[in-house]
């Protein structure tokens, strides 16, 4: 489930999910962005081991890695949203900073 959320995050650069899932997904996404700052074959293979789609890895290394090259950390933020209607689950949006 977390692999799927991380893959969707890199494709769309924003996901809407429950607050608990967003809190668990955030460190995984940040580690992968840190990995993408240095574009090597080894780093690409490590990212491909975790993400489902080759397109997500390509976007991670060609778009997001260079975008956050100078940033030390804190690439994402969690924005709280209104609760879901049917079961009142706390919802949140995980999105990139900048």
Buried (B, 14 or more C-beta within 10 A) or exposed (E): EEEEBBBBBBBEBEBBBBBEBBEBBBEBBBBBBBBBBEEEEEBBEBBBEBBBEEEBBBBBBEEBBEBBEEEEEEBBEBEEBEEEEEEEEEBBBBBBEE
